Amino acid sequence: YEADDDSYELDRHIGFNVHVNDIAIMDNPNQIDAPSKAEIHAKFLIDLSDTLSMKLYDMVDHQSYLKEREFVHRELSEQTFSRVVGWTVTEAIALMTIAIGQIMYLRKFFESRRYL
């Protein structure tokens, strides 16, 4: 929070995550031999494990992003709470001071004076 020349600015950081997968490199297009069933199954398992690995990485990355986001929002929430509590305590002290002052003033005002 900065105040310059009766203008108020709030510093906030807004961000987002973007994940781009690598482009798959094609095998040799001049290959003439047809792959066997075992090669097809092995390629399928390799692709499946690559996909699983990529999704696991995305999940870990997303969870770390959420932890960081939670930390930032928690700090903001605690900072706001401490400001509210501080302002409330200040108001309570001011109110008690004014109330005591009014009581003392009214006592003096209605006090009967004795003159010798």
N, CA, C and O atoms as a GROMACS GRO file, in nm:
protein
  464
    1TYR      N    1   0.085  -0.117   0.000
    1TYR     CA    2   0.000   0.000   0.000
    1TYR      C    3   0.088   0.122   0.000
    1TYR      O    4   0.169   0.141   0.091
    2GLU      N    5   0.073   0.204  -0.100
    2GLU     CA    6   0.151   0.326  -0.110
    2GLU      C    7   0.056   0.442  -0.136
    2GLU      O    8  -0.036   0.431  -0.218
    3ALA      N    9   0.079   0.553  -0.067
    3ALA     CA   10  -0.006   0.670  -0.088
    3ALA      C   11   0.080   0.784  -0.139
    3ALA      O   12   0.170   0.830  -0.069
    4ASP      N   13   0.054   0.830  -0.260
    4ASP     CA   14   0.126   0.941  -0.320
    4ASP      C   15   0.024   1.038  -0.380
    4ASP      O   16  -0.056   0.999  -0.466
    5ASP      N   17   0.028   1.161  -0.336
    5ASP     CA   18  -0.057   1.265  -0.393
    5ASP      C   19  -0.204   1.225  -0.394
    5ASP      O   20  -0.271   1.236  -0.497
    6ASP      N   21  -0.255   1.178  -0.283
    6ASP     CA   22  -0.395   1.140  -0.266
    6ASP      C   23  -0.440   1.030  -0.363
    6ASP      O   24  -0.559   1.018  -0.391
    7SER      N   25  -0.349   0.951  -0.414
    7SER     CA   26  -0.386   0.837  -0.497
    7SER      C   27  -0.339   0.711  -0.426
    7SER      O   28  -0.235   0.711  -0.360
    8TYR      N   29  -0.415   0.607  -0.438
    8TYR     CA   30  -0.385   0.483  -0.369
    8TYR      C   31  -0.351   0.375  -0.471
    8TYR      O   32  -0.420   0.360  -0.572
    9GLU      N   33  -0.246   0.300  -0.444
    9GLU     CA   34  -0.206   0.191  -0.530
    9GLU      C   35  -0.191   0.065  -0.447
    9GLU      O   36  -0.132   0.068  -0.339
   10LEU      N   37  -0.246  -0.043  -0.497
   10LEU     CA   38  -0.230  -0.172  -0.431
   10LEU      C   39  -0.140  -0.259  -0.518
   10LEU      O   40  -0.167  -0.278  -0.636
   11ASP      N   41  -0.033  -0.311  -0.459
   11ASP     CA   42   0.058  -0.398  -0.532
   11ASP      C   43   0.007  -0.541  -0.522
   11ASP      O   44   0.003  -0.598  -0.413
   12ARG      N   45  -0.032  -0.598  -0.633
   12ARG     CA   46  -0.078  -0.737  -0.638
   12ARG      C   47  -0.007  -0.806  -0.753
   12ARG      O   48   0.018  -0.746  -0.857
   13HIS      N   49   0.025  -0.932  -0.733
   13HIS     CA   50   0.089  -1.011  -0.837
   13HIS      C   51  -0.011  -1.114  -0.887
   13HIS      O   52  -0.067  -1.190  -0.808
   14ILE      N   53  -0.033  -1.115  -1.016
   14ILE     CA   54  -0.126  -1.209  -1.077
   14ILE      C   55  -0.046  -1.298  -1.170
   14ILE      O   56   0.032  -1.248  -1.251
   15GLY      N   57  -0.064  -1.427  -1.160
   15GLY     CA   58   0.013  -1.518  -1.243
   15GLY      C   59  -0.066  -1.640  -1.280
   15GLY      O   60  -0.172  -1.668  -1.224
   16PHE      N   61  -0.014  -1.713  -1.376
   16PHE     CA   62  -0.076  -1.838  -1.416
   16PHE      C   63   0.032  -1.929  -1.470
   16PHE      O   64   0.142  -1.884  -1.505
   17ASN      N   65   0.001  -2.057  -1.477
   17ASN     CA   66   0.096  -2.157  -1.526
   17ASN      C   67   0.050  -2.208  -1.661
   17ASN      O   68  -0.069  -2.229  -1.684
   18VAL      N   69   0.145  -2.226  -1.751
   18VAL     CA   70   0.117  -2.284  -1.882
   18VAL      C   71   0.218  -2.396  -1.904
   18VAL      O   72   0.338  -2.375  -1.890
   19HIS      N   73   0.170  -2.512  -1.939
   19HIS     CA   74   0.257  -2.626  -1.968
   19HIS      C   75   0.243  -2.661  -2.115
   19HIS      O   76   0.132  -2.678  -2.165
   20VAL      N   77   0.355  -2.673  -2.184
   20VAL     CA   78   0.356  -2.710  -2.324
   20VAL      C   79   0.436  -2.839  -2.335
   20VAL      O   80   0.550  -2.845  -2.291
   21ASN      N   81   0.375  -2.939  -2.393
   21ASN     CA   82   0.443  -3.067  -2.410
   21ASN      C   83   0.537  -3.059  -2.530
   21ASN      O   84   0.512  -2.985  -2.625
   22ASP      N   85   0.645  -3.138  -2.524
   22ASP     CA   86   0.738  -3.142  -2.636
   22ASP      C   87   0.671  -3.206  -2.757
   22ASP      O   88   0.584  -3.293  -2.743
   23ILE      N   89   0.711  -3.164  -2.874
   23ILE     CA   90   0.659  -3.223  -2.996
   23ILE      C   91   0.727  -3.359  -3.015
   23ILE      O   92   0.849  -3.369  -3.007
   24ALA      N   93   0.647  -3.460  -3.040
   24ALA     CA   94   0.702  -3.594  -3.056
   24ALA      C   95   0.781  -3.601  -3.187
   24ALA      O   96   0.735  -3.555  -3.291
   25ILE      N   97   0.899  -3.658  -3.179
   25ILE     CA   98   0.983  -3.674  -3.298
   25ILE      C   99   0.945  -3.807  -3.364
   25ILE      O  100   0.943  -3.912  -3.300
   26MET      N  101   0.915  -3.799  -3.490
   26MET     CA  102   0.873  -3.919  -3.563
   26MET      C  103   0.991  -4.012  -3.586
   26MET      O  104   1.106  -3.968  -3.601
   27ASP      N  105   0.961  -4.139  -3.587
   27ASP     CA  106   1.064  -4.237  -3.621
   27ASP      C  107   1.105  -4.219  -3.766
   27ASP      O  108   1.046  -4.139  -3.838
   28ASN      N  109   1.205  -4.292  -3.808
   28ASN     CA  110   1.254  -4.284  -3.944
   28ASN      C  111   1.142  -4.319  -4.042
   28ASN      O  112   1.093  -4.432  -4.042
   29PRO      N  113   1.100  -4.224  -4.127
   29PRO     CA  114   0.990  -4.253  -4.218
   29PRO      C  115   1.029  -4.348  -4.331
   29PRO      O  116   0.941  -4.404  -4.397
   30ASN      N  117   1.157  -4.369  -4.354
   30ASN     CA  118   1.203  -4.458  -4.461
   30ASN      C  119   1.211  -4.604  -4.417
   30ASN      O  120   1.256  -4.690  -4.493
   31GLN      N  121   1.167  -4.631  -4.294
   31GLN     CA  122   1.174  -4.768  -4.241
   31GLN      C  123   1.076  -4.856  -4.318
   31GLN      O  124   0.957  -4.824  -4.329
   32ILE      N  125   1.125  -4.967  -4.370
   32ILE     CA  126   1.042  -5.055  -4.453
   32ILE      C  127   0.987  -5.170  -4.372
   32ILE      O  128   0.876  -5.215  -4.398
   33ASP      N  129   1.063  -5.219  -4.274
   33ASP     CA  130   1.023  -5.337  -4.197
   33ASP      C  131   0.903  -5.303  -4.109
   33ASP      O  132   0.900  -5.199  -4.044
   34ALA      N  133   0.807  -5.391  -4.108
   34ALA     CA  134   0.690  -5.375  -4.022
   34ALA      C  135   0.728  -5.421  -3.881
   34ALA      O  136   0.794  -5.524  -3.865
   35PRO      N  137   0.685  -5.345  -3.778
   35PRO     CA  138   0.720  -5.384  -3.641
   35PRO      C  139   0.644  -5.509  -3.599
   35PRO      O  140   0.532  -5.533  -3.644
   36SER      N  141   0.706  -5.587  -3.512
   36SER     CA  142   0.642  -5.708  -3.463
   36SER      C  143   0.545  -5.672  -3.350
   36SER      O  144   0.540  -5.559  -3.302
   37LYS      N  145   0.468  -5.772  -3.310
   37LYS     CA  146   0.372  -5.750  -3.201
   37LYS      C  147   0.443  -5.710  -3.072
   37LYS      O  148   0.394  -5.624  -2.999
   38ALA      N  149   0.556  -5.770  -3.045
   38ALA     CA  150   0.631  -5.739  -2.923
   38ALA      C  151   0.681  -5.595  -2.926
   38ALA      O  152   0.679  -5.525  -2.825
   39GLU      N  153   0.727  -5.551  -3.045
   39GLU     CA  154   0.773  -5.412  -3.058
   39GLU      C  155   0.657  -5.314  -3.041
   39GLU      O  156   0.672  -5.210  -2.977
   40ILE      N  157   0.543  -5.348  -3.097
   40ILE     CA  158   0.424  -5.262  -3.083
   40ILE      C  159   0.383  -5.254  -2.937
   40ILE      O  160   0.353  -5.146  -2.886
   41HIS      N  161   0.381  -5.369  -2.870
   41HIS     CA  162   0.343  -5.371  -2.728
   41HIS      C  163   0.445  -5.294  -2.643
   41HIS      O  164   0.407  -5.222  -2.551
   42ALA      N  165   0.574  -5.310  -2.674
   42ALA     CA  166   0.679  -5.239  -2.600
   42ALA      C  167   0.665  -5.088  -2.622
   42ALA      O  168   0.678  -5.010  -2.527
   43LYS      N  169   0.639  -5.047  -2.748
   43LYS     CA  170   0.621  -4.904  -2.776
   43LYS      C  171   0.498  -4.850  -2.702
   43LYS      O  172   0.500  -4.739  -2.650
   44PHE      N  173   0.392  -4.931  -2.700
   44PHE     CA  174   0.271  -4.890  -2.628
   44PHE      C  175   0.302  -4.870  -2.479
   44PHE      O  176   0.259  -4.771  -2.420
   45LEU      N  177   0.376  -4.963  -2.418
   45LEU     CA  178   0.410  -4.951  -2.276
   45LEU      C  179   0.502  -4.832  -2.252
   45LEU      O  180   0.488  -4.764  -2.151
   46ILE      N  181   0.596  -4.807  -2.343
   46ILE     CA  182   0.685  -4.692  -2.327
   46ILE      C  183   0.605  -4.562  -2.336
   46ILE      O  184   0.625  -4.471  -2.256
   47ASP      N  185   0.514  -4.554  -2.434
   47ASP     CA  186   0.429  -4.434  -2.446
   47ASP      C  187   0.341  -4.416  -2.323
   47ASP      O  188   0.322  -4.305  -2.275
   48LEU      N  189   0.289  -4.528  -2.273
   48LEU     CA  190   0.204  -4.522  -2.154
   48LEU      C  191   0.284  -4.474  -2.033
   48LEU      O  192   0.235  -4.393  -1.955
   49SER      N  193   0.407  -4.524  -2.017
   49SER     CA  194   0.489  -4.480  -1.903
   49SER      C  195   0.530  -4.334  -1.918
   49SER      O  196   0.538  -4.261  -1.819
   50ASP      N  197   0.557  -4.290  -2.043
   50ASP     CA  198   0.589  -4.148  -2.065
   50ASP      C  199   0.470  -4.059  -2.030
   50ASP      O  200   0.487  -3.954  -1.968
   51THR      N  201   0.352  -4.102  -2.068
   51THR     CA  202   0.232  -4.025  -2.035
   51THR      C  203   0.209  -4.021  -1.885
   51THR      O  204   0.176  -3.916  -1.829
   52LEU      N  205   0.228  -4.135  -1.820
   52LEU     CA  206   0.213  -4.140  -1.675
   52LEU      C  207   0.315  -4.050  -1.607
   52LEU      O  208   0.282  -3.977  -1.513
   53SER      N  209   0.439  -4.056  -1.654
   53SER     CA  210   0.544  -3.971  -1.597
   53SER      C  211   0.511  -3.823  -1.616
   53SER      O  212   0.528  -3.743  -1.524
   54MET      N  213   0.463  -3.786  -1.734
   54MET     CA  214   0.429  -3.647  -1.762
   54MET      C  215   0.312  -3.601  -1.673
   54MET      O  216   0.314  -3.490  -1.620
   55LYS      N  217   0.212  -3.684  -1.659
   55LYS     CA  218   0.096  -3.647  -1.576
   55LYS      C  219   0.135  -3.638  -1.428
   55LYS      O  220   0.084  -3.554  -1.355
   56LEU      N  221   0.226  -3.725  -1.385
   56LEU     CA  222   0.273  -3.719  -1.247
   56LEU      C  223   0.351  -3.589  -1.225
   56LEU      O  224   0.334  -3.523  -1.122
   57TYR      N  225   0.436  -3.552  -1.320
   57TYR     CA  226   0.509  -3.426  -1.311
   57TYR      C  227   0.412  -3.308  -1.306
   57TYR      O  228   0.430  -3.216  -1.227
   58ASP      N  229   0.308  -3.311  -1.391
   58ASP     CA  230   0.208  -3.204  -1.391
   58ASP      C  231   0.137  -3.195  -1.256
   58ASP      O  232   0.112  -3.085  -1.206
   59MET      N  233   0.105  -3.310  -1.198
   59MET     CA  234   0.035  -3.311  -1.070
   59MET      C  235   0.125  -3.255  -0.959
   59MET      O  236   0.079  -3.176  -0.876
   60VAL      N  237   0.253  -3.293  -0.957
   60VAL     CA  238   0.347  -3.242  -0.857
   60VAL      C  239   0.364  -3.091  -0.875
   60VAL      O  240   0.367  -3.017  -0.777
   61ASP      N  241   0.377  -3.047  -0.999
   61ASP     CA  242   0.392  -2.905  -1.027
   61ASP      C  243   0.266  -2.828  -0.984
   61ASP      O  244   0.276  -2.720  -0.925
   62HIS      N  245   0.150  -2.883  -1.012
   62HIS     CA  246   0.025  -2.818  -0.973
   62HIS      C  247   0.012  -2.810  -0.821
   62HIS      O  248  -0.031  -2.708  -0.768
   63GLN      N  249   0.050  -2.916  -0.752
   63GLN     CA  250   0.044  -2.913  -0.606
   63GLN      C  251   0.141  -2.812  -0.547
   63GLN      O  252   0.107  -2.744  -0.450
   64SER      N  253   0.261  -2.801  -0.603
   64SER     CA  254   0.354  -2.700  -0.553
   64SER      C  255   0.302  -2.560  -0.580
   64SER      O  256   0.320  -2.470  -0.498
   65TYR      N  257   0.238  -2.539  -0.695
   65TYR     CA  258   0.177  -2.410  -0.724
   65TYR      C  259   0.066  -2.378  -0.625
   65TYR      O  260   0.055  -2.266  -0.576
   66LEU      N  261  -0.017  -2.478  -0.594
   66LEU     CA  262  -0.126  -2.456  -0.498
   66LEU      C  263  -0.073  -2.428  -0.358
   66LEU      O  264  -0.130  -2.346  -0.286
   67LYS      N  265   0.036  -2.495  -0.318
   67LYS     CA  266   0.096  -2.467  -0.187
   67LYS      C  267   0.146  -2.323  -0.181
   67LYS      O  268   0.125  -2.253  -0.081
   68GLU      N  269   0.212  -2.279  -0.287
   68GLU     CA  270   0.263  -2.142  -0.290
   68GLU      C  271   0.148  -2.042  -0.288
   68GLU      O  272   0.154  -1.940  -0.220
   69ARG      N  273   0.043  -2.071  -0.364
   69ARG     CA  274  -0.074  -1.983  -0.367
   69ARG      C  275  -0.142  -1.977  -0.230
   69ARG      O  276  -0.182  -1.869  -0.185
   70GLU      N  277  -0.154  -2.092  -0.164
   70GLU     CA  278  -0.212  -2.095  -0.030
   70GLU      C  279  -0.128  -2.014   0.068
   70GLU      O  280  -0.182  -1.942   0.152
   71PHE      N  281   0.006  -2.024   0.056
   71PHE     CA  282   0.095  -1.949   0.144
   71PHE      C  283   0.075  -1.799   0.124
   71PHE      O  284   0.067  -1.724   0.222
   72VAL      N  285   0.067  -1.754  -0.001
   72VAL     CA  286   0.049  -1.611  -0.030
   72VAL      C  287  -0.085  -1.563   0.025
   72VAL      O  288  -0.091  -1.458   0.088
   73HIS      N  289  -0.192  -1.638   0.002
   73HIS     CA  290  -0.324  -1.597   0.051
   73HIS      C  291  -0.332  -1.602   0.203
   73HIS      O  292  -0.400  -1.520   0.265
   74ARG      N  293  -0.264  -1.699   0.264
   74ARG     CA  294  -0.263  -1.707   0.410
   74ARG      C  295  -0.192  -1.587   0.469
   74ARG      O  296  -0.238  -1.530   0.568
   75GLU      N  297  -0.080  -1.548   0.410
   75GLU     CA  298  -0.007  -1.429   0.456
   75GLU      C  299  -0.094  -1.305   0.443
   75GLU      O  300  -0.098  -1.222   0.534
   76LEU      N  301  -0.163  -1.291   0.330
   76LEU     CA  302  -0.251  -1.176   0.310
   76LEU      C  303  -0.364  -1.176   0.412
   76LEU      O  304  -0.399  -1.071   0.466
   77SER      N  305  -0.421  -1.293   0.438
   77SER     CA  306  -0.529  -1.304   0.534
   77SER      C  307  -0.482  -1.269   0.675
   77SER      O  308  -0.550  -1.197   0.748
   78GLU      N  309  -0.365  -1.320   0.714
   78GLU     CA  310  -0.312  -1.290   0.847
   78GLU      C  311  -0.276  -1.143   0.862
   78GLU      O  312  -0.296  -1.084   0.968
   79GLN      N  313  -0.224  -1.084   0.755
   79GLN     CA  314  -0.191  -0.942   0.758
   79GLN      C  315  -0.318  -0.859   0.774
   79GLN      O  316  -0.321  -0.764   0.853
   80THR      N  317  -0.422  -0.894   0.701
   80THR     CA  318  -0.549  -0.821   0.712
   80THR      C  319  -0.608  -0.838   0.852
   80THR      O  320  -0.657  -0.742   0.911
   81PHE      N  321  -0.602  -0.960   0.906
   81PHE     CA  322  -0.655  -0.986   1.039
   81PHE      C  323  -0.580  -0.904   1.144
   81PHE      O  324  -0.643  -0.846   1.233
   82SER      N  325  -0.447  -0.897   1.134
   82SER     CA  326  -0.370  -0.821   1.232
   82SER      C  327  -0.403  -0.671   1.223
   82SER      O  328  -0.407  -0.602   1.324
   83ARG      N  329  -0.425  -0.622   1.102
   83ARG     CA  330  -0.464  -0.481   1.087
   83ARG      C  331  -0.601  -0.455   1.148
   83ARG      O  332  -0.622  -0.352   1.214
   84VAL      N  333  -0.695  -0.547   1.127
   84VAL     CA  334  -0.830  -0.530   1.183
   84VAL      C  335  -0.824  -0.532   1.336
   84VAL      O  336  -0.888  -0.450   1.401
   85VAL      N  337  -0.747  -0.626   1.393
   85VAL     CA  338  -0.735  -0.635   1.538
   85VAL      C  339  -0.670  -0.508   1.594
   85VAL      O  340  -0.715  -0.454   1.695
   86GLY      N  341  -0.565  -0.461   1.528
   86GLY     CA  342  -0.498  -0.338   1.573
   86GLY      C  343  -0.592  -0.218   1.570
   86GLY      O  344  -0.594  -0.138   1.664
   87TRP      N  345  -0.670  -0.205   1.463
   87TRP     CA  346  -0.764  -0.095   1.453
   87TRP      C  347  -0.874  -0.107   1.558
   87TRP      O  348  -0.915  -0.007   1.617
   88THR      N  349  -0.921  -0.228   1.584
   88THR     CA  350  -1.026  -0.249   1.685
   88THR      C  351  -0.975  -0.213   1.823
   88THR      O  352  -1.047  -0.149   1.900
   89VAL      N  353  -0.853  -0.252   1.856
   89VAL     CA  354  -0.795  -0.218   1.987
   89VAL      C  355  -0.780  -0.067   1.999
   89VAL      O  356  -0.810  -0.009   2.104
   90THR      N  357  -0.733  -0.002   1.893
   90THR     CA  358  -0.719   0.144   1.894
   90THR      C  359  -0.853   0.212   1.915
   90THR      O  360  -0.863   0.306   1.993
   91GLU      N  361  -0.956   0.165   1.847
   91GLU     CA  362  -1.090   0.221   1.864
   91GLU      C  363  -1.142   0.200   2.007
   91GLU      O  364  -1.202   0.290   2.065
   92ALA      N  365  -1.117   0.082   2.063
   92ALA     CA  366  -1.163   0.054   2.200
   92ALA      C  367  -1.094   0.146   2.300
   92ALA      O  368  -1.159   0.197   2.392
   93ILE      N  369  -0.964   0.167   2.284
   93ILE     CA  370  -0.892   0.256   2.375
   93ILE      C  371  -0.944   0.400   2.361
   93ILE      O  372  -0.964   0.469   2.461
   94ALA      N  373  -0.966   0.443   2.239
   94ALA     CA  374  -1.018   0.578   2.217
   94ALA      C  375  -1.158   0.593   2.278
   94ALA      O  376  -1.188   0.694   2.341
   95LEU      N  377  -1.241   0.493   2.259
   95LEU     CA  378  -1.377   0.497   2.314
   95LEU      C  379  -1.376   0.501   2.467
   95LEU      O  380  -1.451   0.576   2.527
   96MET      N  381  -1.290   0.420   2.529
   96MET     CA  382  -1.282   0.420   2.676
   96MET      C  383  -1.230   0.555   2.727
   96MET      O  384  -1.279   0.606   2.827
   97THR      N  385  -1.132   0.612   2.657
   97THR     CA  386  -1.079   0.743   2.697
   97THR      C  387  -1.186   0.851   2.689
   97THR      O  388  -1.200   0.933   2.780
   98ILE      N  389  -1.263   0.850   2.581
   98ILE     CA  390  -1.370   0.949   2.566
   98ILE      C  391  -1.478   0.928   2.672
   98ILE      O  392  -1.528   1.026   2.729
   99ALA      N  393  -1.514   0.802   2.700
   99ALA     CA  394  -1.617   0.774   2.800
   99ALA      C  395  -1.572   0.820   2.939
   99ALA      O  396  -1.651   0.881   3.012
  100ILE      N  397  -1.450   0.792   2.976
  100ILE     CA  398  -1.398   0.835   3.107
  100ILE      C  399  -1.394   0.987   3.115
  100ILE      O  400  -1.428   1.045   3.218
  101GLY      N  401  -1.351   1.050   3.006
  101GLY     CA  402  -1.348   1.197   3.002
  101GLY      C  403  -1.487   1.257   3.018
  101GLY      O  404  -1.503   1.357   3.089
  102GLN      N  405  -1.587   1.199   2.954
  102GLN     CA  406  -1.724   1.250   2.966
  102GLN      C  407  -1.776   1.232   3.108
  102GLN      O  408  -1.843   1.320   3.161
  103ILE      N  409  -1.747   1.118   3.170
  103ILE     CA  410  -1.792   1.095   3.307
  103ILE      C  411  -1.730   1.197   3.401
  103ILE      O  412  -1.798   1.254   3.486
  104MET      N  413  -1.600   1.220   3.385
  104MET     CA  414  -1.533   1.319   3.472
  104MET      C  415  -1.589   1.459   3.448
  104MET      O  416  -1.607   1.534   3.544
  105TYR      N  417  -1.617   1.495   3.325
  105TYR     CA  418  -1.672   1.627   3.294
  105TYR      C  419  -1.812   1.643   3.353
  105TYR      O  420  -1.845   1.747   3.410
  106LEU      N  421  -1.895   1.539   3.338
  106LEU     CA  422  -2.031   1.548   3.392
  106LEU      C  423  -2.031   1.553   3.545
  106LEU      O  424  -2.115   1.622   3.603
  107ARG      N  425  -1.939   1.483   3.611
  107ARG     CA  426  -1.929   1.491   3.756
  107ARG      C  427  -1.896   1.633   3.799
  107ARG      O  428  -1.957   1.687   3.891
  108LYS      N  429  -1.800   1.693   3.733
  108LYS     CA  430  -1.764   1.831   3.767
  108LYS      C  431  -1.879   1.926   3.738
  108LYS      O  432  -1.901   2.021   3.813
  109PHE      N  433  -1.951   1.903   3.631
  109PHE     CA  434  -2.059   1.992   3.591
  109PHE      C  435  -2.173   1.989   3.692
  109PHE      O  436  -2.228   2.093   3.726
  110PHE      N  437  -2.210   1.869   3.741
  110PHE     CA  438  -2.321   1.858   3.834
  110PHE      C  439  -2.278   1.863   3.980
  110PHE      O  440  -2.362   1.850   4.069
  111GLU      N  441  -2.152   1.880   4.007
  111GLU     CA  442  -2.104   1.886   4.144
  111GLU      C  443  -2.150   2.016   4.207
  111GLU      O  444  -2.135   2.124   4.148
  112SER      N  445  -2.206   2.007   4.325
  112SER     CA  446  -2.249   2.131   4.393
  112SER      C  447  -2.131   2.189   4.468
  112SER      O  448  -2.064   2.118   4.544
  113ARG      N  449  -2.105   2.315   4.446
  113ARG     CA  450  -1.990   2.378   4.508
  113ARG      C  451  -2.033   2.444   4.639
  113ARG      O  452  -2.140   2.505   4.650
  114ARG      N  453  -1.948   2.431   4.735
  114ARG     CA  454  -1.975   2.495   4.864
  114ARG      C  455  -1.880   2.614   4.877
  114ARG      O  456  -1.758   2.602   4.860
  115TYR      N  457  -1.938   2.724   4.908
  115TYR     CA  458  -1.857   2.845   4.928
  115TYR      C  459  -1.859   2.880   5.075
  115TYR      O  460  -1.963   2.869   5.140
  116LEU      N  461  -1.750   2.919   5.126
  116LEU     CA  462  -1.743   2.958   5.266
  116LEU      C  463  -1.800   3.089   5.293
  116LEU      O  464  -1.800   3.134   5.407
   0.00000   0.00000   0.00000
